Amino acid sequence: MKFIIIGKNIEVTEGLRAAVEDKIGKLEKYFTEETEVHVTLSVEKDRQKIEVTIPVKGSIIRSEQVSSDMYVSIDLVEEIIERQLKKYKNKLVDKQQSAGFFRQEFVEKDYMDDEEVQISRTKKFDIKPMYPEDACVQMELLGHNFFVFCNAETDQVNVVYKRKGNTYGLIEPEN
């Protein structure tokens, strides 16, 4: 695996580089030597954040973790990516994708789907046209952290969601 490590508001010391390469290097049992691993270490106030992105053909394996200690964040992110790999192995390495990024042992091994996706509840509701600002107000009134609505300006289904720092996000389709 080839590591591309950058730092934002933090110097990537040899100790940090070694910790990243050692911990995330444990994932090399899944990937070929040519696989690139993009790692961004950043610090905001007392938040130590690591973002790991592994582009593979047709997909991206990504995780970010935040804690008060960068070494703890590094440990957490490796566990999350390994869990993702085992959970979504069949989707990552299906007949339509090239398994060229993955080691043959990983492709051939069956992993137990210990966290199978299971929809436990279905809700139906009437989607009324409204403006995104009104949707944010409605979301707050309901006490939810997201809200699905029909955008009165575009006549398309959109989602507003609550972000960190008491701001809001809007998801709208591209087409």
Backbone as JSON Lines, residues from 0, in Angstrom:
{"i":0,"aa":"M","n":[0.85,-1.18,0.0],"ca":[0.0,0.0,0.0],"c":[0.89,1.23,0.0]}
{"i":1,"aa":"K","n":[0.45,2.24,-0.75],"ca":[1.19,3.49,-0.83],"c":[0.44,4.54,-0.03]}
{"i":2,"aa":"F","n":[1.12,5.14,0.93],"ca":[0.48,6.13,1.8],"c":[0.76,7.53,1.31]}
{"i":3,"aa":"I","n":[-0.29,8.35,1.25],"ca":[-0.17,9.77,0.97],"c":[-0.74,10.46,2.2]}
{"i":4,"aa":"I","n":[0.13,10.99,3.04],"ca":[-0.28,11.55,4.32],"c":[-0.05,13.06,4.31]}
{"i":5,"aa":"I","n":[-1.11,13.81,4.6],"ca":[-0.98,15.26,4.69],"c":[-1.55,15.72,6.03]}
{"i":6,"aa":"G","n":[-1.1,16.88,6.47],"ca":[-1.58,17.44,7.72],"c":[-2.19,18.81,7.52]}
{"i":7,"aa":"K","n":[-3.27,19.08,8.23],"ca":[-3.89,20.4,8.24],"c":[-3.84,20.9,9.68]}
{"i":8,"aa":"N","n":[-3.16,22.0,9.88],"ca":[-2.97,22.58,11.22],"c":[-2.2,21.63,12.13]}
{"i":9,"aa":"I","n":[-1.43,20.72,11.53],"ca":[-0.62,19.8,12.31],"c":[0.55,19.36,11.45]}
{"i":10,"aa":"E","n":[1.71,19.25,12.09],"ca":[2.89,18.76,11.38],"c":[2.87,17.23,11.45]}
{"i":11,"aa":"V","n":[3.05,16.6,10.29],"ca":[3.07,15.14,10.25],"c":[4.48,14.7,10.67]}
{"i":12,"aa":"T","n":[4.6,14.39,11.95],"ca":[5.9,13.98,12.49],"c":[6.18,12.53,12.11]}
{"i":13,"aa":"E","n":[7.42,12.12,12.31],"ca":[7.78,10.73,12.02],"c":[6.96,9.77,12.89]}
{"i":14,"aa":"G","n":[6.69,10.18,14.14],"ca":[5.89,9.34,15.04],"c":[4.47,9.14,14.52]}
{"i":15,"aa":"L","n":[3.86,10.23,14.05],"ca":[2.5,10.13,13.49],"c":[2.52,9.31,12.21]}
{"i":16,"aa":"R","n":[3.49,9.58,11.34],"ca":[3.61,8.83,10.08],"c":[3.76,7.33,10.37]}
{"i":17,"aa":"A","n":[4.62,7.01,11.34],"ca":[4.84,5.6,11.69],"c":[3.57,4.97,12.26]}
{"i":18,"aa":"A","n":[2.84,5.73,13.09],"ca":[1.6,5.2,13.67],"c":[0.56,4.93,12.58]}
{"i":19,"aa":"V","n":[0.43,5.85,11.63],"ca":[-0.53,5.68,10.55],"c":[-0.14,4.48,9.7]}
{"i":20,"aa":"E","n":[1.13,4.42,9.29],"ca":[1.58,3.33,8.41],"c":[1.5,1.98,9.12]}
{"i":21,"aa":"D","n":[1.77,1.98,10.43],"ca":[1.71,0.72,11.19],"c":[0.27,0.26,11.35]}
{"i":22,"aa":"K","n":[-0.59,1.15,11.81],"ca":[-1.97,0.77,12.11],"c":[-2.77,0.49,10.84]}
{"i":23,"aa":"I","n":[-2.75,1.43,9.91],"ca":[-3.52,1.25,8.68],"c":[-2.82,0.25,7.76]}
{"i":24,"aa":"G","n":[-1.53,0.08,7.96],"ca":[-0.79,-0.93,7.2],"c":[-1.29,-2.34,7.47]}
{"i":25,"aa":"K","n":[-1.98,-2.53,8.59],"ca":[-2.57,-3.85,8.88],"c":[-3.62,-4.23,7.84]}
{"i":26,"aa":"L","n":[-4.13,-3.23,7.14],"ca":[-5.14,-3.49,6.11],"c":[-4.54,-4.0,4.82]}
{"i":27,"aa":"E","n":[-3.2,-4.04,4.74],"ca":[-2.56,-4.48,3.5],"c":[-2.87,-5.94,3.18]}
{"i":28,"aa":"K","n":[-3.37,-6.67,4.16],"ca":[-3.76,-8.06,3.88],"c":[-4.97,-8.11,2.96]}
{"i":29,"aa":"Y","n":[-5.67,-6.98,2.79],"ca":[-6.83,-6.91,1.92],"c":[-6.5,-6.33,0.54]}
{"i":30,"aa":"F","n":[-5.48,-5.48,0.46],"ca":[-5.21,-4.72,-0.75],"c":[-3.9,-5.14,-1.41]}
{"i":31,"aa":"T","n":[-3.79,-4.79,-2.69],"ca":[-2.54,-5.02,-3.41],"c":[-1.54,-3.92,-3.04]}
{"i":32,"aa":"E","n":[-0.29,-4.12,-3.43],"ca":[0.77,-3.16,-3.1],"c":[0.56,-1.81,-3.78]}
{"i":33,"aa":"E","n":[-0.1,-1.78,-4.94],"ca":[-0.28,-0.54,-5.69],"c":[-1.39,0.35,-5.14]}
{"i":34,"aa":"T","n":[-2.19,-0.16,-4.23],"ca":[-3.33,0.59,-3.71],"c":[-2.85,1.82,-2.95]}
{"i":35,"aa":"E","n":[-3.43,2.97,-3.29],"ca":[-3.09,4.23,-2.61],"c":[-4.04,4.46,-1.45]}
{"i":36,"aa":"V","n":[-3.46,4.94,-0.35],"ca":[-4.25,5.27,0.83],"c":[-4.01,6.75,1.12]}
{"i":37,"aa":"H","n":[-5.07,7.55,1.02],"ca":[-4.97,8.99,1.27],"c":[-5.38,9.25,2.72]}
{"i":38,"aa":"V","n":[-4.47,9.84,3.47],"ca":[-4.71,10.1,4.89],"c":[-4.54,11.59,5.14]}
{"i":39,"aa":"T","n":[-5.53,12.19,5.78],"ca":[-5.45,13.59,6.17],"c":[-5.6,13.68,7.68]}
{"i":40,"aa":"L","n":[-4.6,14.23,8.32],"ca":[-4.64,14.46,9.76],"c":[-4.92,15.95,9.96]}
{"i":41,"aa":"S","n":[-5.86,16.27,10.85],"ca":[-6.16,17.68,11.08],"c":[-6.49,17.92,12.54]}
{"i":42,"aa":"V","n":[-6.27,19.17,12.95],"ca":[-6.54,19.57,14.33],"c":[-7.38,20.84,14.3]}
{"i":43,"aa":"E","n":[-8.48,20.82,15.04],"ca":[-9.32,22.0,15.26],"c":[-9.58,22.08,16.75]}
{"i":44,"aa":"K","n":[-9.06,23.09,17.38],"ca":[-9.15,23.25,18.83],"c":[-8.62,21.98,19.49]}
{"i":45,"aa":"D","n":[-9.47,21.23,20.21],"ca":[-8.98,20.01,20.87],"c":[-9.47,18.76,20.14]}
{"i":46,"aa":"R","n":[-9.91,18.94,18.88],"ca":[-10.39,17.81,18.08],"c":[-9.28,17.31,17.18]}
{"i":47,"aa":"Q","n":[-8.88,16.07,17.35],"ca":[-7.86,15.42,16.53],"c":[-8.57,14.51,15.54]}
{"i":48,"aa":"K","n":[-8.5,14.84,14.26],"ca":[-9.3,14.14,13.26],"c":[-8.4,13.47,12.22]}
{"i":49,"aa":"I","n":[-8.77,12.25,11.84],"ca":[-8.1,11.54,10.77],"c":[-9.15,11.15,9.74]}
{"i":50,"aa":"E","n":[-8.83,11.4,8.47],"ca":[-9.69,10.98,7.37],"c":[-8.88,10.04,6.49]}
{"i":51,"aa":"V","n":[-9.42,8.87,6.21],"ca":[-8.75,7.89,5.37],"c":[-9.65,7.6,4.18]}
{"i":52,"aa":"T","n":[-9.09,7.72,2.99],"ca":[-9.82,7.44,1.76],"c":[-9.0,6.47,0.92]}
{"i":53,"aa":"I","n":[-9.63,5.37,0.53],"ca":[-8.96,4.37,-0.3],"c":[-9.8,4.2,-1.56]}
{"i":54,"aa":"P","n":[-9.35,4.83,-2.67],"ca":[-10.11,4.67,-3.91],"c":[-9.84,3.31,-4.55]}
{"i":55,"aa":"V","n":[-10.9,2.59,-4.84],"ca":[-10.8,1.33,-5.57],"c":[-11.76,1.45,-6.73]}
{"i":56,"aa":"K","n":[-11.55,0.69,-7.76],"ca":[-12.35,0.84,-8.97],"c":[-13.84,0.72,-8.66]}
{"i":57,"aa":"G","n":[-14.57,1.76,-9.01],"ca":[-16.01,1.76,-8.85],"c":[-16.5,2.1,-7.46]}
{"i":58,"aa":"S","n":[-15.6,2.38,-6.53],"ca":[-16.03,2.65,-5.16],"c":[-14.95,3.4,-4.41]}
{"i":59,"aa":"I","n":[-15.31,3.91,-3.26],"ca":[-14.36,4.56,-2.36],"c":[-14.61,4.0,-0.98]}
{"i":60,"aa":"I","n":[-13.54,3.59,-0.34],"ca":[-13.63,3.14,1.05],"c":[-13.15,4.31,1.88]}
{"i":61,"aa":"R","n":[-13.98,4.79,2.8],"ca":[-13.65,6.02,3.52],"c":[-14.14,5.96,4.95]}
{"i":62,"aa":"S","n":[-13.34,6.56,5.81],"ca":[-13.75,6.7,7.2],"c":[-13.06,7.91,7.79]}
{"i":63,"aa":"E","n":[-13.72,8.54,8.72],"ca":[-13.07,9.61,9.48],"c":[-13.43,9.43,10.95]}
{"i":64,"aa":"Q","n":[-12.47,9.72,11.79],"ca":[-12.67,9.59,13.22],"c":[-12.1,10.81,13.93]}
{"i":65,"aa":"V","n":[-12.77,11.2,14.99],"ca":[-12.37,12.37,15.76],"c":[-12.28,11.97,17.23]}
{"i":66,"aa":"S","n":[-11.23,12.41,17.88],"ca":[-11.11,12.22,19.33],"c":[-10.21,13.33,19.86]}
{"i":67,"aa":"S","n":[-9.91,13.27,21.14],"ca":[-9.02,14.28,21.73],"c":[-7.56,13.88,21.58]}
{"i":68,"aa":"D","n":[-7.29,12.67,21.06],"ca":[-5.93,12.16,20.88],"c":[-5.79,11.58,19.48]}
{"i":69,"aa":"M","n":[-4.83,12.06,18.72],"ca":[-4.67,11.62,17.33],"c":[-4.4,10.12,17.25]}
{"i":70,"aa":"Y","n":[-3.65,9.57,18.2],"ca":[-3.33,8.14,18.16],"c":[-4.58,7.29,18.4]}
{"i":71,"aa":"V","n":[-5.51,7.78,19.22],"ca":[-6.79,7.1,19.43],"c":[-7.6,7.14,18.14]}
{"i":72,"aa":"S","n":[-7.61,8.3,17.48],"ca":[-8.34,8.44,16.22],"c":[-7.79,7.47,15.17]}
{"i":73,"aa":"I","n":[-6.47,7.32,15.13],"ca":[-5.84,6.4,14.18],"c":[-6.28,4.96,14.45]}
{"i":74,"aa":"D","n":[-6.31,4.58,15.72],"ca":[-6.76,3.23,16.08],"c":[-8.2,3.0,15.65]}
{"i":75,"aa":"L","n":[-9.06,3.98,15.91],"ca":[-10.48,3.85,15.61],"c":[-10.73,3.72,14.11]}
{"i":76,"aa":"V","n":[-10.04,4.52,13.32],"ca":[-10.3,4.55,11.88],"c":[-9.92,3.22,11.23]}
{"i":77,"aa":"E","n":[-8.87,2.59,11.7],"ca":[-8.45,1.29,11.15],"c":[-9.52,0.24,11.42]}
{"i":78,"aa":"E","n":[-10.08,0.22,12.62],"ca":[-11.12,-0.75,12.97],"c":[-12.36,-0.55,12.11]}
{"i":79,"aa":"I","n":[-12.75,0.69,11.87],"ca":[-13.94,1.0,11.09],"c":[-13.76,0.53,9.64]}
{"i":80,"aa":"I","n":[-12.61,0.83,9.05],"ca":[-12.37,0.43,7.66],"c":[-12.36,-1.08,7.53]}
{"i":81,"aa":"E","n":[-11.74,-1.76,8.47],"ca":[-11.7,-3.22,8.4],"c":[-13.12,-3.79,8.49]}
{"i":82,"aa":"R","n":[-13.94,-3.23,9.37],"ca":[-15.32,-3.67,9.5],"c":[-16.09,-3.42,8.2]}
{"i":83,"aa":"Q","n":[-15.87,-2.24,7.59],"ca":[-16.52,-1.93,6.32],"c":[-16.12,-2.93,5.24]}
{"i":84,"aa":"L","n":[-14.84,-3.24,5.17],"ca":[-14.35,-4.17,4.15],"c":[-15.02,-5.53,4.29]}
{"i":85,"aa":"K","n":[-15.09,-6.04,5.51],"ca":[-15.7,-7.35,5.72],"c":[-17.2,-7.31,5.44]}
{"i":86,"aa":"K","n":[-17.84,-6.22,5.85],"ca":[-19.29,-6.11,5.7],"c":[-19.7,-5.98,4.24]}
{"i":87,"aa":"Y","n":[-18.98,-5.19,3.49],"ca":[-19.38,-4.9,2.12],"c":[-18.53,-5.61,1.07]}
{"i":88,"aa":"K","n":[-17.82,-6.65,1.49],"ca":[-16.91,-7.34,0.57],"c":[-17.62,-7.77,-0.71]}
{"i":89,"aa":"N","n":[-18.76,-8.37,-0.6],"ca":[-19.45,-8.87,-1.78],"c":[-19.89,-7.74,-2.7]}
{"i":90,"aa":"K","n":[-20.2,-6.58,-2.14],"ca":[-20.58,-5.44,-2.97],"c":[-19.35,-4.83,-3.62]}
{"i":91,"aa":"L","n":[-18.24,-4.79,-2.89],"ca":[-17.01,-4.21,-3.43],"c":[-16.41,-5.06,-4.53]}
{"i":92,"aa":"V","n":[-16.49,-6.37,-4.36],"ca":[-15.86,-7.28,-5.3],"c":[-16.94,-8.12,-5.98]}
{"i":93,"aa":"D","n":[-17.83,-7.47,-6.7],"ca":[-18.84,-8.24,-7.41],"c":[-18.39,-8.44,-8.86]}
{"i":94,"aa":"K","n":[-19.22,-9.06,-9.63],"ca":[-18.84,-9.41,-11.0],"c":[-18.6,-8.2,-11.88]}
{"i":95,"aa":"Q","n":[-19.21,-7.07,-11.54],"ca":[-19.07,-5.88,-12.38],"c":[-17.82,-5.09,-12.08]}
{"i":96,"aa":"Q","n":[-17.19,-5.33,-10.96],"ca":[-16.0,-4.57,-10.59],"c":[-14.77,-5.42,-10.75]}
{"i":97,"aa":"S","n":[-13.68,-4.75,-11.0],"ca":[-12.4,-5.44,-11.05],"c":[-11.93,-5.67,-9.62]}
{"i":98,"aa":"A","n":[-11.53,-6.86,-9.34],"ca":[-11.01,-7.16,-8.01],"c":[-9.52,-6.87,-7.95]}
{"i":99,"aa":"G","n":[-9.0,-6.14,-8.93],"ca":[-7.58,-5.88,-9.04],"c":[-6.96,-5.14,-7.88]}
{"i":100,"aa":"F","n":[-7.75,-4.41,-7.1],"ca":[-7.21,-3.67,-5.97],"c":[-7.09,-4.54,-4.72]}
{"i":101,"aa":"F","n":[-7.76,-5.69,-4.72],"ca":[-7.81,-6.52,-3.53],"c":[-6.96,-7.77,-3.69]}
{"i":102,"aa":"R","n":[-6.4,-8.22,-2.57],"ca":[-5.63,-9.46,-2.58],"c":[-6.57,-10.63,-2.82]}
{"i":103,"aa":"Q","n":[-6.06,-11.65,-3.46],"ca":[-6.87,-12.81,-3.82],"c":[-7.45,-13.5,-2.58]}
{"i":104,"aa":"E","n":[-6.68,-13.54,-1.49],"ca":[-7.17,-14.2,-0.25],"c":[-8.43,-13.51,0.27]}
{"i":105,"aa":"F","n":[-8.46,-12.16,0.19],"ca":[-9.61,-11.39,0.65],"c":[-10.82,-11.66,-0.25]}
{"i":106,"aa":"V","n":[-10.59,-11.71,-1.54],"ca":[-11.68,-11.93,-2.5],"c":[-12.31,-13.3,-2.3]}
{"i":107,"aa":"E","n":[-11.49,-14.29,-2.01],"ca":[-11.98,-15.66,-1.9],"c":[-12.57,-16.0,-0.54]}
{"i":108,"aa":"K","n":[-12.2,-15.27,0.5],"ca":[-12.64,-15.6,1.86],"c":[-14.07,-15.09,2.09]}
{"i":109,"aa":"D","n":[-14.87,-15.92,2.75],"ca":[-16.22,-15.51,3.13],"c":[-16.2,-14.97,4.55]}
{"i":110,"aa":"Y","n":[-16.81,-13.83,4.73],"ca":[-16.92,-13.21,6.05],"c":[-18.36,-13.27,6.49]}
{"i":111,"aa":"M","n":[-18.55,-13.49,7.77],"ca":[-19.9,-13.52,8.32],"c":[-20.45,-12.09,8.3]}
{"i":112,"aa":"D","n":[-21.67,-11.95,7.88],"ca":[-22.3,-10.64,7.82],"c":[-22.91,-10.35,9.18]}
{"i":113,"aa":"D","n":[-22.04,-9.99,10.14],"ca":[-22.49,-9.81,11.52],"c":[-23.36,-8.57,11.7]}
{"i":114,"aa":"E","n":[-23.28,-7.63,10.79],"ca":[-24.08,-6.42,10.9],"c":[-24.89,-6.24,9.63]}
{"i":115,"aa":"E","n":[-25.69,-7.24,9.29],"ca":[-26.47,-7.19,8.07],"c":[-27.44,-6.03,8.12]}
{"i":116,"aa":"V","n":[-27.56,-5.3,7.02],"ca":[-28.48,-4.18,6.96],"c":[-29.9,-4.71,7.01]}
{"i":117,"aa":"Q","n":[-30.67,-4.19,7.95],"ca":[-32.02,-4.67,8.14],"c":[-32.93,-3.48,8.38]}
{"i":118,"aa":"I","n":[-33.91,-3.3,7.52],"ca":[-34.88,-2.22,7.69],"c":[-35.93,-2.71,8.67]}
{"i":119,"aa":"S","n":[-36.03,-2.02,9.81],"ca":[-36.93,-2.49,10.86],"c":[-38.24,-1.69,10.92]}
{"i":120,"aa":"R","n":[-38.3,-0.57,10.16],"ca":[-39.5,0.24,10.23],"c":[-39.65,1.02,8.93]}
{"i":121,"aa":"T","n":[-40.87,1.14,8.46],"ca":[-41.15,1.92,7.26],"c":[-42.18,2.98,7.61]}
{"i":122,"aa":"K","n":[-41.89,4.21,7.18],"ca":[-42.83,5.31,7.42],"c":[-43.29,5.86,6.08]}
{"i":123,"aa":"K","n":[-44.56,6.22,6.01],"ca":[-45.09,6.88,4.83],"c":[-45.67,8.21,5.28]}
{"i":124,"aa":"F","n":[-45.41,9.23,4.48],"ca":[-45.95,10.54,4.81],"c":[-46.14,11.34,3.54]}
{"i":125,"aa":"D","n":[-46.99,12.32,3.63],"ca":[-47.3,13.18,2.5],"c":[-46.2,14.22,2.37]}
{"i":126,"aa":"I","n":[-45.61,14.32,1.18],"ca":[-44.56,15.31,0.94],"c":[-45.21,16.55,0.35]}
{"i":127,"aa":"K","n":[-45.17,17.64,1.11],"ca":[-45.78,18.88,0.66],"c":[-44.7,19.82,0.13]}
{"i":128,"aa":"P","n":[-45.01,20.55,-0.92],"ca":[-44.03,21.52,-1.43],"c":[-43.76,22.61,-0.39]}
{"i":129,"aa":"M","n":[-42.49,22.9,-0.18],"ca":[-42.1,23.98,0.73],"c":[-40.7,24.45,0.37]}
{"i":130,"aa":"Y","n":[-40.31,25.57,0.93],"ca":[-38.98,26.11,0.7],"c":[-38.01,25.48,1.71]}
{"i":131,"aa":"P","n":[-36.73,25.39,1.36],"ca":[-35.76,24.75,2.27],"c":[-35.75,25.36,3.67]}
{"i":132,"aa":"E","n":[-35.9,26.67,3.77],"ca":[-35.91,27.33,5.09],"c":[-37.1,26.85,5.93]}
{"i":133,"aa":"D","n":[-38.26,26.69,5.26],"ca":[-39.45,26.19,5.96],"c":[-39.25,24.74,6.39]}
{"i":134,"aa":"A","n":[-38.56,23.97,5.55],"ca":[-38.28,22.58,5.89],"c":[-37.38,22.5,7.13]}
{"i":135,"aa":"C","n":[-36.44,23.43,7.25],"ca":[-35.57,23.46,8.44],"c":[-36.39,23.75,9.7]}
{"i":136,"aa":"V","n":[-37.32,24.68,9.59],"ca":[-38.2,25.01,10.72],"c":[-39.03,23.79,11.09]}
{"i":137,"aa":"Q","n":[-39.59,23.11,10.09],"ca":[-40.41,21.92,10.33],"c":[-39.58,20.82,10.99]}
{"i":138,"aa":"M","n":[-38.34,20.65,10.53],"ca":[-37.45,19.65,11.11],"c":[-37.2,19.96,12.59]}
{"i":139,"aa":"E","n":[-36.95,21.21,12.91],"ca":[-36.74,21.61,14.3],"c":[-37.98,21.36,15.16]}
{"i":140,"aa":"L","n":[-39.14,21.68,14.61],"ca":[-40.39,21.46,15.34],"c":[-40.61,19.99,15.66]}
{"i":141,"aa":"L","n":[-40.21,19.12,14.72],"ca":[-40.35,17.68,14.93],"c":[-39.26,17.1,15.81]}
{"i":142,"aa":"G","n":[-38.16,17.84,15.98],"ca":[-37.05,17.35,16.79],"c":[-36.2,16.32,16.06]}
{"i":143,"aa":"H","n":[-36.24,16.33,14.73],"ca":[-35.44,15.39,13.94],"c":[-34.13,16.04,13.52]}
{"i":144,"aa":"N","n":[-33.2,15.22,13.0],"ca":[-31.95,15.78,12.5],"c":[-31.9,15.79,10.97]}
{"i":145,"aa":"F","n":[-32.98,15.4,10.31],"ca":[-33.13,15.53,8.86],"c":[-34.61,15.61,8.53]}
{"i":146,"aa":"F","n":[-34.9,16.12,7.33],"ca":[-36.29,16.25,6.92],"c":[-36.37,16.15,5.41]}
{"i":147,"aa":"V","n":[-37.27,15.27,4.91],"ca":[-37.47,15.06,3.47],"c":[-38.66,15.91,3.05]}
{"i":148,"aa":"F","n":[-38.5,16.64,1.93],"ca":[-39.57,17.51,1.47],"c":[-39.48,17.71,-0.04]}
{"i":149,"aa":"C","n":[-40.54,18.23,-0.62],"ca":[-40.55,18.6,-2.03],"c":[-40.22,20.08,-2.12]}
{"i":150,"aa":"N","n":[-39.13,20.41,-2.79],"ca":[-38.68,21.79,-2.89],"c":[-39.65,22.57,-3.78]}
{"i":151,"aa":"A","n":[-40.26,23.62,-3.24],"ca":[-41.25,24.41,-3.98],"c":[-40.62,25.15,-5.15]}
{"i":152,"aa":"E","n":[-39.31,25.4,-5.09],"ca":[-38.63,26.12,-6.18],"c":[-38.31,25.19,-7.35]}
{"i":153,"aa":"T","n":[-37.9,23.95,-7.06],"ca":[-37.45,23.03,-8.12],"c":[-38.43,21.89,-8.39]}
{"i":154,"aa":"D","n":[-39.38,21.7,-7.49],"ca":[-40.36,20.62,-7.59],"c":[-39.7,19.24,-7.53]}
{"i":155,"aa":"Q","n":[-38.56,19.14,-6.83],"ca":[-37.86,17.87,-6.65],"c":[-37.78,17.53,-5.17]}
{"i":156,"aa":"V","n":[-37.61,16.25,-4.89],"ca":[-37.46,15.8,-3.51],"c":[-36.08,16.2,-3.02]}
{"i":157,"aa":"N","n":[-36.01,16.87,-1.87],"ca":[-34.77,17.31,-1.24],"c":[-34.75,16.86,0.21]}
{"i":158,"aa":"V","n":[-33.58,16.96,0.82],"ca":[-33.43,16.64,2.24],"c":[-32.65,17.78,2.89]}
{"i":159,"aa":"V","n":[-33.15,18.29,4.0],"ca":[-32.36,19.2,4.82],"c":[-31.9,18.41,6.03]}
{"i":160,"aa":"Y","n":[-30.73,18.75,6.54],"ca":[-30.2,18.05,7.69],"c":[-29.44,19.01,8.59]}
{"i":161,"aa":"K","n":[-29.35,18.63,9.85],"ca":[-28.67,19.45,10.84],"c":[-27.18,19.11,10.82]}
{"i":162,"aa":"R","n":[-26.35,20.14,10.8],"ca":[-24.89,19.95,10.8],"c":[-24.33,20.39,12.14]}
{"i":163,"aa":"K","n":[-23.06,20.08,12.34],"ca":[-22.39,20.55,13.56],"c":[-22.32,22.06,13.52]}
{"i":164,"aa":"G","n":[-22.35,22.69,14.67],"ca":[-22.26,24.14,14.73],"c":[-23.59,24.83,14.46]}
{"i":165,"aa":"N","n":[-24.69,24.11,14.67],"ca":[-26.04,24.65,14.46],"c":[-26.23,25.26,13.07]}
{"i":166,"aa":"T","n":[-25.71,24.58,12.06],"ca":[-25.96,24.99,10.68],"c":[-26.77,23.88,10.01]}
{"i":167,"aa":"Y","n":[-27.22,24.14,8.8],"ca":[-28.04,23.19,8.09],"c":[-27.43,22.86,6.74]}
{"i":168,"aa":"G","n":[-27.74,21.67,6.24],"ca":[-27.3,21.25,4.92],"c":[-28.52,20.92,4.08]}
{"i":169,"aa":"L","n":[-28.33,21.02,2.77],"ca":[-29.41,20.72,1.83],"c":[-28.88,19.7,0.83]}
{"i":170,"aa":"I","n":[-29.59,18.6,0.66],"ca":[-29.25,17.59,-0.35],"c":[-30.3,17.67,-1.44]}
{"i":171,"aa":"E","n":[-29.81,17.88,-2.68],"ca":[-30.72,17.92,-3.81],"c":[-30.13,17.1,-4.95]}
{"i":172,"aa":"P","n":[-31.01,16.51,-5.77],"ca":[-30.5,15.67,-6.88],"c":[-29.82,16.51,-7.94]}
{"i":173,"aa":"E","n":[-28.85,15.9,-8.64],"ca":[-28.12,16.62,-9.68],"c":[-28.93,16.79,-10.95]}
{"i":174,"aa":"N","n":[-29.73,15.81,-11.32],"ca":[-30.44,15.89,-12.59],"c":[-31.74,16.62,-12.5]}
